[in-house]
Amino acid sequence: MSMVVGGVDKGGIIVREDLDLASAAVGRLSCGAKVKELACQEGRLHYELVSGEGPKTGWVTTSLKGKELVVQAAEELGSTSEGETSQHQTSEAESWEAEKEGPSKEEREALHRYLGKFGKAENRTGASPGYNRQSFWTKKATPKETIAAALADPCRPSPAKEVDSDGGKVPVCSRCFLPVGEFAYEGRGGSGRVHAECMAQILVEDAQREEDRRVAREVEKKLKSRKEYDIGWRMEGVPSNARLAQRMGCDEAVPGLCCLVLDEASKTVKVAPTLEPAAAVNLEYLLLALKVRKSARREPLFSLDPVDPKNLEKTPQKKVYEPAWLAGTSVGDVMFQADYFLKELALGEYTMPVAGMMSVFDWSELSGNKEDWAGREWFVVRKAEVRMSLDQTLVPFVKMGVEAREQTVNAAGRLEDAPVTGASHPLKKFADACTRNFDLIAERKSVIFHLRELAKASVMAKYLVDSNTKVDSSWYRLADEIVQGTQPEAHPEIPQLWNMRGSSRIRLRDGRLIDMYTGVQRKLHAMYGGVQFGLDRFELAQRHAAQGQAGMQLGQSGRPMFMPQRFQIGARAGAEAPAAAMAPMAPMPQGVDLNLEHFDLSKPDLFERLGACRGSLEAKVTLGRAFLRSLQDRNYPGLGKDHEELLLKVFQSPECDRVLEGDRFTPPDPSMEYTSKLRSLVNEEQLLFQRRKMQFLDRAFQVGNPGAEFLRSWTSRFRVEKDGKAPEASKMVPVDFDDAFAAVLAKDILPTASPEFKKETEDGSTFRIYQIGSLEVRTTQEMFGQELVGGIFSRQVTGQSFCGKWGGVVRRDSGPTAFVGPVDFQESGKKSYNLLPEQ
């Protein structure tokens, strides 16, 4: 649930009927209105009105120039008492006022302590220490309908013939108005004759329009399916520690992060508040993970499997939980939503959260593989540890990744892994990219972050069992209460996830259309997987064979059949393979499995003090609120410039949705080990952005075929090939200009012009190309920045040089030149700039 907080002085915020900012406005959504989120993409929210005034549904902008327009609203309580309802509304209003006032003194102090540790070298690994939305245009956008009506104006001149120098009538092309010559094609609807080249362009435009209409229909269908089957991560579904901490033995209410502190003398643990994100544990995830290990002797597992493997195109997918009672719980939900998000990301449903990543669809197109295939992708834990501070605070540590296997249908009609999945297979390429960028993806995508939090909780649960730590029986009773209070799974089966793309290639030879190849709308629909943590590979504490908790299995998981084959040979040195591991393999999981049995991690590392004493600052504040307020202000007081830039680049990406978590937000681990890895990934992004700008400002840049450095969506799949070759690079000539002329363009000319080309990248930067007469102007604009002129090219005149001062012409050759000079107007006393050619 979200609430509108912007547009107070304008009667609300603008609602448009489509995601595109150029779509028609349908009204304003009043300030204070509450809406239900249907979809969120590129800083735009598709909503359904719950209360307040405004259109029932539409698209709105969530933030503008760093100011929030729509924020997460507190979930309303189901009260039948008028007094209770009024009290809830009052508290909600007070909460919003407190949010506007900013963080409290204690929260600022907590943030100051957190920032003081950011990027510092703490010896947490036991090793030797190392080295120290786009801001939217304020002008009104012309709706698509108005543009289409203007282009279809019957009054537009389209002469069928022109008179030549001899007085004879010459037929002209109805598209470009040039003589057609001896050979021509009939235009659409009998609109006249057209050149072969113009006819090819008409066919390409028709194919592109049909593809756009098909994509729009598919998007609408998928949105309805997501709403009907409750697909999509919701921030309000994140479990809060506040309601469980005291019931688990914490001395006082904890509004923020919680950790576990070990008492080695009594072999017990207690819940305590903390300001250390690395030590933080979600208590509900921990309770359910303990219950899973107690009842099922393993870790949580989830899988999306085909109901009928023999009919992969039409069969629905069924949700499989291990154990089955996880269905409907917070643990089950985060595994399902994370797994489904991975599949959507693989099929190209979203913009990639990290620049440079490509979907399975993109890799498949690049490889030229036209064969149908099925495969699975699933989450795994690659490394797991439990570290301990000097004051006995337990710190779970995990490294996660994504595995992939191609699959085939065997004689029994079941899917099984193919013998070999090559390193160049699209599934493998995508999985490797996800693994490499996993930490950055987790910091930007809430559902992946909370999957990692679940993995940490599962690691902690296994440690408590394997080390024979005494856990209060009330913890298990709490877990039983959570499960008993869970509603049954509403949708145990969901529709098959699919995606398709069309393509066309039109060939010209000797001025004639040779053929038109329209590619089959390729489908990728056989994509399965889930979450396989694989915690049974890890031994998190020294085991004691003579002791153990009742109902707990301290050996290998009771279901080794769900372990990928490569895990079977990954046992620690000197350990014998269990008999179960040598047994014939049963069907593999298609999703989330947290098996950790085979890893020897019995020696926890020690590092500096982390714990909190009773009544301390940690027990009073919500660190996430202060962190997000500084993020909104783009200022972290006392933090180094390089660290501040790192945080802004991580969390102010348009693809980052974690900033919507509110008080449930957990800042990143400030240790040098973790921040160095984030910095490395972010620096790779920045180098890619720089290469993109250089290529965009080069005359060889082609619209529709920009190159591998840019998003695949920028490359058109509808093209014309002349004489069997793709269009050649542009032959335009670069034009020199100075800063004054660039300022004139950016301030006075470009705001009134419509770009011929406009695309956005993952970081919110916008690339535009304007056609002004014979000039082509290319500009770039970073998020929260100004539009800057980067290059000017000429189609006709060579040797041009533009400057903003009189007489500043630079001659490059004997060709004609041009310059910009000021002209005085005596009646106004002002100066204006005119573009003047000089022969």
C-alpha positions in Angstrom: 0.0 0.0 0.0 1.3 3.4 -0.9 0.3 7.0 -0.1 0.5 10.2 -2.3 2.5 12.9 -0.5 3.4 15.2 -3.5 1.5 17.8 -5.4 0.1 19.5 -2.4 0.0 22.9 -4.0 -1.1 21.6 -7.4 -4.1 19.5 -6.6 -2.2 16.2 -6.6 0.3 14.5 -9.0 -0.3 13.9 -12.7 -1.7 10.5 -13.7 -1.0 9.2 -17.2 -2.6 6.2 -18.9 0.7 4.5 -19.8 4.2 4.0 -18.6 5.5 6.4 -21.2 5.7 10.0 -20.0 4.5 11.1 -23.5 1.2 9.2 -23.0 -2.0 11.2 -22.4 -2.7 12.6 -18.9 -6.0 11.4 -17.4 -6.1 13.6 -14.3 -4.5 14.2 -10.9 -4.2 11.9 -7.9 -4.9 13.9 -4.7 -2.4 14.3 -1.9 -3.2 11.8 0.8 -4.8 9.2 -1.6 -3.9 5.6 -0.9 -3.2 3.3 -3.8 -2.3 -0.4 -4.3 0.8 -1.1 -6.3 0.3 -3.2 -9.4 3.7 -2.7 -11.0 6.8 -0.5 -10.6 9.1 0.2 -13.5 11.7 2.9 -14.3 10.6 5.1 -11.4 6.9 4.9 -12.5 4.1 3.3 -10.4 1.1 1.5 -11.9 -1.6 1.7 -9.2 -5.2 0.9 -8.3 -7.0 3.6 -6.2 -8.0 2.4 -2.7 -9.0 5.7 -1.1 -8.9 9.4 -2.0 -9.7 11.3 -5.1 -8.3 10.8 -8.6 -8.4 8.3 -11.5 -9.1 4.7 -10.5 -5.9 3.4 -12.1 -3.0 4.7 -14.1 0.7 5.5 -14.0 2.4 8.1 -11.7 5.9 9.2 -11.0 7.2 8.1 -7.5 9.9 10.8 -7.1 10.9 14.0 -8.9 14.2 15.8 -8.5 15.0 13.9 -5.3 11.6 14.5 -3.7 9.3 11.6 -2.9 5.8 11.9 -4.5 4.6 8.5 -3.4 5.7 6.7 -0.2 4.9 3.4 1.5 1.9 3.7 3.7 1.4 1.8 7.0 -0.8 -1.2 6.6 -4.3 -0.4 7.8 -5.7 -2.4 10.7 -8.9 -4.2 10.3 -10.9 -2.5 13.1 -14.6 -2.2 13.4 -14.4 0.5 16.0 -14.7 4.1 14.9 -12.5 5.2 17.7 -9.8 2.7 16.7 -10.0 3.8 13.1 -9.6 7.4 14.0 -6.7 6.6 16.3 -5.0 4.6 13.6 -5.4 7.5 11.1 -4.0 10.0 13.7 -1.0 7.8 14.4 -0.4 7.4 10.7 -0.5 11.2 10.2 1.9 11.7 13.1 4.3 9.2 11.6 4.3 11.0 8.3 4.9 14.3 10.1 7.8 12.7 12.0 9.2 11.5 8.7 9.1 15.0 7.2 10.9 16.4 10.3 13.8 14.0 9.6 15.7 11.6 11.9 15.8 12.0 15.6 18.9 12.9 17.6 19.5 9.3 18.5 19.0 8.2 14.9 21.6 10.8 13.7 24.0 9.6 16.3 23.4 6.0 15.2 24.1 6.9 11.6 27.2 8.8 12.6 28.5 5.6 14.3 27.6 3.5 11.2 29.3 5.9 8.8 32.4 6.0 11.0 32.9 2.3 10.3 32.2 2.5 6.6 35.0 1.1 4.4 37.3 0.5 7.4 39.6 -2.5 7.4 38.3 -4.9 10.1 39.9 -8.3 10.2 36.7 -10.3 10.0 38.1 -13.1 7.8 41.2 -13.9 9.9 43.5 -12.9 7.0 46.2 -10.3 7.1 44.9 -6.8 6.7 45.1 -5.4 3.2 45.2 -1.9 1.7 43.8 0.6 3.8 15.4 9.1 -13.0 16.5 11.1 -14.8 15.0 14.4 -13.5 11.9 14.8 -15.6 11.4 17.7 -18.0 9.3 20.5 -16.7 7.8 21.1 -20.2 4.6 19.4 -21.2 5.0 16.3 -23.4 2.8 16.0 -26.4 0.5 13.0 -26.1 1.0 10.2 -28.6 -2.5 10.6 -29.9 -1.9 14.2 -30.9 1.3 13.3 -32.7 -0.4 10.4 -34.6 -3.3 12.7 -35.6 -1.0 15.4 -36.9 1.0 12.8 -39.0 -2.3 11.5 -40.4 -3.5 15.0 -41.4 -5.1 14.7 -44.9 -4.1 18.3 -45.6 -0.4 17.3 -45.6 0.9 17.9 -49.2 1.7 14.8 -51.2 2.0 15.7 -54.9 1.8 12.7 -57.2 3.7 14.5 -60.0 6.1 17.4 -60.5 7.0 19.4 -63.6 10.6 19.0 -64.9 12.7 21.6 -66.8 11.1 20.6 -70.1 7.6 21.1 -68.8 6.8 17.4 -68.6 5.2 15.8 -65.6 7.4 13.4 -63.6 5.9 11.0 -61.0 7.4 11.5 -57.5 7.6 9.2 -54.5 4.7 9.8 -52.1 7.1 9.3 -49.2 10.2 11.4 -50.0 8.7 13.5 -52.9 11.7 12.7 -55.2 11.3 11.4 -58.7 10.8 7.6 -58.7 12.5 6.8 -62.0 11.5 3.8 -64.2 10.8 1.3 -61.4 8.5 2.0 -58.4 6.2 0.2 -55.9 2.5 0.9 -55.1 2.2 2.6 -51.8 0.0 1.5 -48.9 -3.7 1.9 -49.7 -3.0 3.1 -53.2 -1.4 6.3 -51.8 0.9 6.6 -54.9 4.3 5.3 -56.0 7.3 4.9 -53.8 11.0 4.0 -54.3 12.1 0.5 -53.4 14.1 2.0 -50.5 11.1 3.9 -49.2 8.9 0.8 -49.6 11.4 -1.2 -47.5 11.2 1.5 -44.8 7.4 1.4 -44.9 7.5 -2.4 -44.4 10.0 -2.1 -41.5 7.8 0.6 -39.8 4.7 -1.6 -40.3 6.5 -4.6 -38.7 7.7 -2.5 -35.8 4.2 -1.1 -35.2 2.8 -4.6 -35.2 5.5 -5.7 -32.8 4.7 -2.8 -30.5 1.0 -3.6 -30.4 1.8 -7.3 -29.7 4.2 -6.3 -26.8 1.5 -4.0 -25.4 -1.0 -6.8 -25.4 1.4 -9.2 -23.8 2.3 -6.6 -21.1 -1.4 -6.1 -20.2 -1.9 -9.9 -20.1 1.0 -10.4 -17.8 0.0 -7.6 -15.5 -3.4 -9.2 -15.1 -1.8 -12.5 -14.5 0.5 -11.1 -11.8 -2.4 -9.4 -10.1 -4.6 -12.5 -10.3 -2.0 -14.9 -8.9 -0.4 -12.5 -6.4 3.0 -12.4 -8.1 5.4 -9.6 -7.2 7.4 -8.7 -4.1 5.7 -6.3 -1.7 7.7 -4.4 0.9 5.0 -4.7 3.5 5.6 -8.5 3.5 9.0 -8.1 5.1 8.7 -9.5 8.7 9.4 -7.0 11.4 11.6 -7.8 14.4 9.7 -5.4 16.8 6.8 -7.8 17.5 9.1 -10.9 18.2 12.1 -9.5 20.0 10.6 -9.3 23.5 8.8 -12.6 23.1 12.2 -14.2 22.3 13.7 -12.9 25.6 15.0 -9.5 24.6 15.0 -7.2 27.6 13.2 -4.3 25.8 11.4 -3.5 22.6 13.7 -3.2 19.6 12.6 -1.0 16.7 15.6 -1.7 14.5 18.1 -4.5 13.9 18.6 -7.6 16.1 21.4 -10.0 16.6 22.2 -13.1 18.6 24.7 -13.1 21.5 26.3 -16.3 22.7 26.9 -17.1 26.4 29.6 -19.7 26.2 29.4 -20.6 29.9 25.8 -21.7 29.7 25.8 -22.5 25.9 22.7 -20.3 25.3 21.9 -17.4 23.0 19.9 -14.3 23.6 18.4 -11.7 21.3 20.0 -8.2 21.5 19.7 -4.9 19.5 22.6 -4.0 17.2 23.8 -1.3 14.7 25.9 -3.8 12.8 24.1 -4.8 9.6 26.4 -7.9 9.1 25.2 -9.3 12.5 21.6 -8.5 11.9 19.2 -11.5 11.7 15.5 -11.4 10.7 13.9 -13.1 13.7 10.9 -14.6 11.8 13.2 -16.1 9.2 15.3 -17.5 12.0 12.3 -19.1 13.8 11.0 -20.8 10.7 14.5 -22.0 9.7 14.9 -23.6 13.2 11.5 -25.3 12.8 12.5 -26.6 9.3 15.7 -28.1 10.7 13.9 -29.6 13.7 11.0 -31.1 11.7 12.6 -31.8 8.2 16.2 -32.1 9.2 17.3 -29.8 6.4 16.9 -26.2 5.2 14.0 -24.6 3.4 13.7 -25.6 -0.3 11.5 -24.2 -3.1 11.0 -25.3 -6.6 8.8 -24.3 -9.6 8.1 -27.5 -11.6 6.1 -28.1 -14.8 2.8 -30.0 -14.1 3.2 -31.8 -17.5 6.9 -32.0 -18.6 5.7 -33.4 -22.0 3.8 -30.2 -22.8 6.2 -27.5 -21.7 4.6 -24.7 -23.8 1.1 -24.8 -22.2 1.5 -26.6 -18.9 1.2 -24.5 -15.7 3.9 -24.5 -13.1 3.4 -25.8 -9.6 4.9 -24.5 -6.4 6.8 -27.1 -4.5 7.9 -26.4 -0.9 10.1 -28.5 1.3 8.6 -28.9 3.9 5.1 -28.4 2.5 3.9 -26.2 5.5 6.2 -23.4 4.3 3.5 -22.5 1.7 2.1 -19.1 2.6 4.7 -18.2 5.2 7.1 -15.3 4.9 9.9 -17.8 4.1 7.9 -19.5 1.4 6.9 -16.2 -0.1 10.4 -14.8 -0.3 11.7 -18.0 -1.9 8.9 -18.0 -4.5 9.1 -14.3 -5.3 12.9 -14.4 -5.6 12.8 -17.4 -7.9 10.0 -15.9 -10.1 11.9 -12.6 -10.3 15.0 -14.5 -11.4 13.0 -16.2 -14.2 11.5 -12.9 -15.3 15.0 -11.3 -15.3 16.4 -14.2 -17.3 13.6 -13.8 -19.9 14.2 -10.0 -20.3 11.0 -8.8 -18.5 12.9 -6.1 -16.7 15.9 -3.8 -17.1 18.9 -5.4 -15.6 19.7 -4.2 -12.1 23.4 -4.0 -13.0 24.6 -2.3 -16.2 26.1 -4.6 -18.7 24.2 -7.7 -17.7 22.1 -9.4 -20.5 19.1 -11.7 -20.3 19.0 -15.3 -21.5 17.0 -14.0 -24.5 19.8 -11.5 -25.3 22.5 -14.1 -25.0 20.5 -16.5 -27.2 20.1 -13.9 -29.9 23.8 -13.1 -29.9 24.8 -16.7 -30.1 22.5 -17.3 -33.1 21.1 -20.4 -31.4 17.6 -21.0 -33.0 16.9 -24.4 -31.4 14.3 -24.8 -28.7 15.7 -25.8 -25.3 14.6 -26.2 -21.7 16.7 -25.4 -18.6 16.7 -24.6 -15.0 18.3 -21.9 -12.9 18.4 -21.8 -9.1 19.9 -20.0 -6.2 22.7 -21.6 -4.2 25.0 -20.8 -1.3 28.6 -20.9 -2.3 30.2 -20.1 1.0 28.8 -20.0 4.6 30.5 -19.1 7.9 29.5 -18.0 11.4 31.8 -15.4 12.8 32.0 -14.2 16.4 33.0 -10.9 17.8 35.1 -10.5 21.0 31.9 -9.9 22.9 30.3 -13.1 21.6 28.0 -11.6 19.0 27.3 -14.2 16.3 27.7 -13.0 12.7 26.4 -15.2 9.9 28.1 -14.8 6.6 27.1 -16.1 3.2 28.1 -15.8 -0.4 25.4 -16.7 -2.9 25.1 -17.3 -6.6 23.1 -18.8 -9.4 23.5 -22.2 -11.0 22.2 -23.3 -14.4 21.6 -26.5 -16.3 20.1 -27.3 -19.7 17.5 -30.0 -19.4 16.0 -32.7 -21.7 12.9 -34.9 -21.3 13.8 -38.6 -20.7 11.9 -41.7 -21.8 9.8 -41.6 -18.6 8.6 -38.1 -19.5 10.6 -36.4 -16.8 13.0 -33.5 -17.1 16.6 -34.3 -16.4 19.8 -32.5 -16.6 21.7 -32.7 -19.9 25.1 -34.4 -19.7 26.9 -31.1 -20.5 25.9 -27.4 -20.3 28.5 -25.5 -22.2 30.1 -22.4 -20.9 28.7 -20.5 -23.9 25.1 -21.6 -23.3 22.8 -18.6 -22.7 21.7 -20.0 -19.3 25.3 -20.4 -18.2 26.2 -16.9 -19.3 23.3 -15.4 -17.4 24.0 -17.5 -14.3 27.6 -16.5 -14.2 26.7 -12.8 -14.5 24.2 -13.1 -11.7 26.8 -14.8 -9.5 29.5 -12.2 -10.2 27.1 -9.3 -9.4 25.1 -10.9 -6.7 26.0 -8.6 -3.9 25.2 -5.5 -5.9 21.9 -7.0 -7.1 21.0 -7.8 -3.5 21.6 -4.2 -2.4 19.4 -2.9 -5.2 16.6 -5.5 -5.3 14.7 -6.0 -2.1 13.5 -9.5 -2.9 17.1 -10.7 -3.6 18.3 -9.0 -0.4 15.7 -10.8 1.7 16.5 -14.1 0.1 20.1 -13.5 1.3 18.7 -12.6 4.7 16.9 -15.9 4.7 20.1 -17.7 3.8 21.8 -16.0 6.8 19.0 -17.1 9.1 19.3 -20.7 7.8 23.1 -20.6 8.5 22.4 -19.4 12.0 19.8 -22.0 12.6 22.2 -24.8 11.5 24.9 -23.4 13.7 22.7 -23.4 16.8 21.8 -27.0 16.1 25.3 -28.3 15.2 26.9 -26.6 18.1 24.3 -28.0 20.6 23.5 -24.5 21.7 20.5 -24.4 24.0 17.5 -22.7 22.4 14.6 -21.6 24.6 11.5 -23.8 23.9 9.4 -20.7 23.5 11.2 -20.0 20.2 9.7 -23.2 18.7 6.3 -22.4 20.1 6.5 -19.0 18.4 7.4 -20.7 15.1 4.4 -23.0 15.5 2.2 -19.9 16.1 3.5 -18.3 13.0 2.7 -21.4 10.9 -0.7 -21.9 12.4 -1.6 -18.3 11.8 -0.6 -18.5 8.1 -3.4 -18.5 5.5 -3.3 -21.5 3.0 -1.6 -21.0 -0.3 -4.1 -19.3 -2.5 -2.5 -20.2 -5.8 -0.5 -23.5 -5.7 -0.2 -23.4 -9.5 0.6 -20.4 -11.7 0.7 -19.9 -15.5 3.8 -20.6 -17.5 6.3 -17.7 -17.7 7.0 -16.8 -21.4 8.5 -14.2 -23.6 8.6 -13.8 -27.4 10.3 -11.4 -29.8 9.7 -10.8 -33.5 12.2 -9.9 -36.2 12.3 -8.9 -39.8 15.0 -8.5 -42.5 14.2 -6.9 -45.8 16.7 -7.3 -48.6 17.3 -4.8 -51.5 19.4 -5.4 -54.6 19.8 -3.1 -57.6 17.0 -0.9 -56.4 14.5 -3.7 -56.0 13.0 -5.7 -53.1 14.5 -9.2 -53.3 12.7 -10.8 -50.3 11.3 -10.1 -46.8 12.2 -12.5 -44.1 9.9 -12.2 -41.0 11.4 -14.3 -38.2 9.2 -16.6 -36.3 8.2 -15.0 -33.0 10.7 -16.9 -30.9 9.5 -18.2 -27.6 11.5 -19.0 -24.5 9.1 -20.6 -22.1 10.7 -23.7 -20.6 12.5 -22.0 -17.8 12.4 -23.6 -14.3 14.4 -23.3 -11.1 14.1 -22.2 -7.5 16.3 -21.8 -4.4 18.8 -24.3 -3.3 20.9 -23.0 -0.5 22.8 -26.2 0.0 23.7 -25.6 3.7 24.4 -29.3 4.4 27.7 -28.8 2.7 28.9 -26.6 5.6 29.8 -27.7 9.1 29.2 -24.6 11.0 30.3 -25.8 14.4 32.3 -28.6 16.0 29.8 -31.6 16.3 29.5 -33.7 19.4 28.2 -37.2 18.4 27.2 -38.1 22.0 24.9 -35.1 22.4 22.2 -33.5 20.4 18.7 -32.0 20.6 15.8 -34.3 20.3 14.5 -34.5 16.8 17.6 -33.0 15.3 19.8 -34.8 12.7 23.4 -33.7 12.9 24.5 -35.7 9.9 23.8 -35.1 6.2 20.5 -33.8 5.0 17.7 -36.4 4.9 17.2 -35.5 1.2 20.5 -35.6 -0.7 18.5 -36.2 -3.8 17.9 -32.4 -4.0 21.6 -31.7 -4.1 23.1 -30.8 -7.4 25.6 -33.4 -8.6 28.6 -31.1 -8.2 27.8 -30.8 -4.5 28.1 -34.5 -4.1 31.9 -34.4 -4.8 32.4 -31.2 -2.8 32.9 -32.8 0.6 35.6 -31.5 2.9 39.0 -33.1 2.8 39.2 -36.4 4.6 35.4 -36.9 4.8 33.8 -40.1 3.5 30.9 -39.7 1.1 27.6 -40.7 2.8 26.0 -43.8 1.4 22.9 -41.7 0.4 25.1 -39.5 -1.7 26.2 -42.5 -3.7 22.7 -43.6 -4.4 21.0 -43.0 -7.8 20.0 -39.4 -8.1 16.3 -38.5 -7.9 14.8 -35.5 -9.7 16.8 -32.3 -9.1 15.3 -29.3 -7.5 14.2 -26.5 -9.8 14.7 -23.7 -7.3 15.7 -22.8 -3.7 17.6 -25.4 -1.6 19.8 -24.4 1.4 21.8 -27.6 1.9 25.1 -26.9 3.7 26.1 -30.3 5.1 29.5 -30.8 3.4 31.4 -27.7 4.5 33.8 -27.6 7.4 33.5 -24.2 9.1 34.0 -25.2 12.7 36.4 -22.3 13.6 34.7 -19.0 13.9 36.8 -15.8 13.3 37.1 -13.2 15.9 36.9 -9.4 15.3 36.1 -6.2 17.0 33.2 -5.7 19.5 29.8 -5.5 18.0 27.3 -6.2 20.8 25.0 -3.7 22.6 24.3 -3.3 26.3 20.9 -2.9 27.8 19.5 0.6 27.3 22.0 1.6 24.7 21.5 3.6 21.6 21.1 0.4 19.5 17.8 -0.4 21.4 16.3 3.0 20.7 16.7 3.8 17.0 15.9 2.6 13.5 19.1 3.0 11.6 17.4 2.5 8.2 15.3 5.6 8.6 18.3 7.9 9.1 20.2 6.2 6.3 17.4 6.7 3.8 16.9 10.4 4.8 20.6 11.1 4.1 20.2 9.2 0.8 17.3 11.4 -0.1 19.3 14.5 0.8 22.3 13.1 -1.2 24.5 13.9 1.8 26.1 11.7 4.4 27.7 14.0 7.0 31.2 13.1 8.0 31.6 10.4 5.4 34.4 10.6 2.8 33.6 11.7 -0.7 34.5 8.4 -2.3 32.3 6.5 0.2 29.4 8.9 -0.3 29.6 8.5 -4.1 29.6 4.7 -3.7 26.4 4.8 -1.7 24.7 7.1 -4.1 25.6 5.1 -7.1 24.4 1.9 -5.4 21.1 3.1 -4.1 20.1 5.9 -6.5 20.0 3.7 -9.5 16.5 3.7 -11.1 16.5 -0.1 -10.8 16.9 0.1 -7.0 13.7 -0.6 -5.1 15.1 -1.2 -1.6 14.7 2.5 -0.8 11.0 1.7 -0.6 11.5 -0.5 2.5 11.2 2.4 4.9 11.9 1.4 8.5 12.6 -2.1 7.5 15.6 -1.0 5.4 19.0 -2.5 6.4 22.1 -0.5 5.4 24.9 -2.4 3.7 27.7 -4.0 5.7 30.2 -1.1 6.3 33.3 -3.4 6.5 36.2 -2.9 4.1 35.8 -6.5 2.8 32.2 -5.9 1.6 32.5 -2.3 0.5 35.6 -3.0 -1.6 33.6 -5.6 -3.5 30.7 -3.2 -4.1 33.1 -0.5 -5.2 34.7 -2.9 -7.7 31.4 -3.7 -9.2 30.3 -0.1 -9.3 33.5 1.0 -10.9 33.0 -1.6 -13.7 29.6 0.0 -14.3 31.2 3.5 -14.4 33.7 2.4 -17.0 30.9 0.9 -19.1 29.0 4.2 -18.9 32.1 6.1 -20.0 32.6 3.8 -23.0 29.0 4.3 -24.0 29.3 8.0 -24.0 32.5 7.9 -26.1 30.8 5.6 -28.6 27.6 7.6 -28.7 29.5 10.8 -29.5 31.5 9.1 -32.2 30.2 9.6 -35.8 30.2 5.8 -36.3 27.3 5.4 -33.8 24.2 4.0 -35.6 20.7 4.4 -34.4 19.2 0.9 -34.3 22.6 -0.8 -34.2 24.6 0.9 -31.4 26.9 -2.0 -30.6 27.4 -4.5 -27.8 28.2 -1.9 -25.1 24.6 -0.6 -25.1 21.4 -2.2 -24.0 20.1 -4.8 -26.4 16.8 -3.0 -26.5 18.5 -0.3 -28.4 19.3 -2.7 -31.2 16.4 -2.9 -33.7 15.4 -6.4 -34.9 13.7 -4.9 -37.9 16.2 -3.8 -40.6 16.9 -3.2 -44.3 19.8 -4.9 -46.0 21.0 -3.3 -49.2 22.8 -5.7 -51.7 22.9 -8.3 -48.9 24.7 -5.9 -46.5 23.5 -4.1 -43.4 23.6 -0.3 -43.4 27.0 1.2 -43.4 28.4 3.5 -40.7 27.4 7.1 -40.9 29.5 9.4 -43.2 28.6 12.6 -41.3 31.3 15.1 -40.5 32.0 16.3 -37.0 31.7 20.0 -36.3 33.8 22.0 -33.9 31.9 24.1 -31.3 32.7 25.9 -28.1 31.1 26.0 -24.7 29.2 29.2 -25.4 27.5 27.7 -28.5 26.7 24.5 -26.5 25.1 26.7 -23.8 23.0 28.5 -26.4 21.8 25.2 -27.9 21.0 23.7 -24.5 19.2 26.7 -23.1 17.4 28.2 -26.1 17.1 25.7 -29.0 16.9 22.2 -27.7 14.1 22.7 -25.1 11.8 23.7 -28.1 12.9 20.8 -30.3 11.8 17.2 -30.3 14.5 14.5 -30.2 14.7 12.1 -33.1 16.3 9.6 -30.7 15.9 9.2 -27.0 17.0 6.3 -24.8 17.7 5.7 -21.2 20.3 3.5 -19.5 20.3 1.6 -16.3 21.7 4.4 -14.3 19.1 6.9 -15.4 21.2 8.7 -17.9 19.5 9.9 -21.1 21.0 9.9 -24.6 19.3 12.2 -27.2 19.8 13.0 -30.9 18.2 16.1 -32.4 18.0 16.9 -36.1 18.2 20.7 -36.7 18.4 21.3 -40.4 21.5 19.7 -41.7 22.9 19.4 -38.2 22.7 16.4 -35.9 23.1 17.4 -32.2 23.9 14.6 -29.7 23.4 15.3 -26.0 23.7 13.3 -22.7 22.1 13.9 -19.4 22.9 12.1 -16.2 20.4 11.5 -13.4 19.8 14.7 -11.5 22.1 16.5 -14.0 21.7 19.0 -16.8 21.5 18.1 -20.5 24.9 18.6 -22.1 25.8 18.9 -25.7 28.4 16.3 -26.5 28.7 16.4 -30.3 27.5 18.1 -33.4 27.7 16.5 -36.9 26.9 17.9 -40.3 25.2 15.9 -43.2 26.1 18.4 -45.9 28.7 21.0 -45.1 32.2 20.1 -44.2 34.8 22.1 -42.2 32.3 23.8 -39.9 33.2 25.4 -36.7 30.6 27.0 -34.2 31.4 29.4 -31.5 29.5 31.7 -29.3 31.6 34.9 -29.8 31.6 37.2 -32.8 34.4 36.5 -35.2 35.3 33.2 -33.6 35.3 31.2 -36.9 38.0 28.5 -37.2 38.7 27.5 -40.9 39.6 23.8 -41.2 39.7 23.6 -45.1 38.7 25.4 -48.2 35.1 24.3 -47.8 32.3 26.6 -46.6 32.2 27.4 -42.8 29.6 28.7 -40.4 29.5 30.5 -37.2 27.2 31.9 -34.5 27.3 35.6 -33.9 25.3 38.0 -31.7 22.9 40.5 -33.3 21.9 43.7 -31.4 18.2 44.7 -31.3 18.1 48.4 -30.5 14.4 48.4 -29.6 14.9 45.7 -26.9 18.5 46.3 -25.9 19.0 42.5 -25.9 21.3 40.2 -27.9 20.3 37.2 -29.9 22.4 34.6 -31.7 22.0 33.8 -35.3 23.6 31.0 -37.3 25.3 32.6 -40.4 27.0 30.7 -43.3 30.1 32.2 -44.8 31.3 31.2 -48.4 
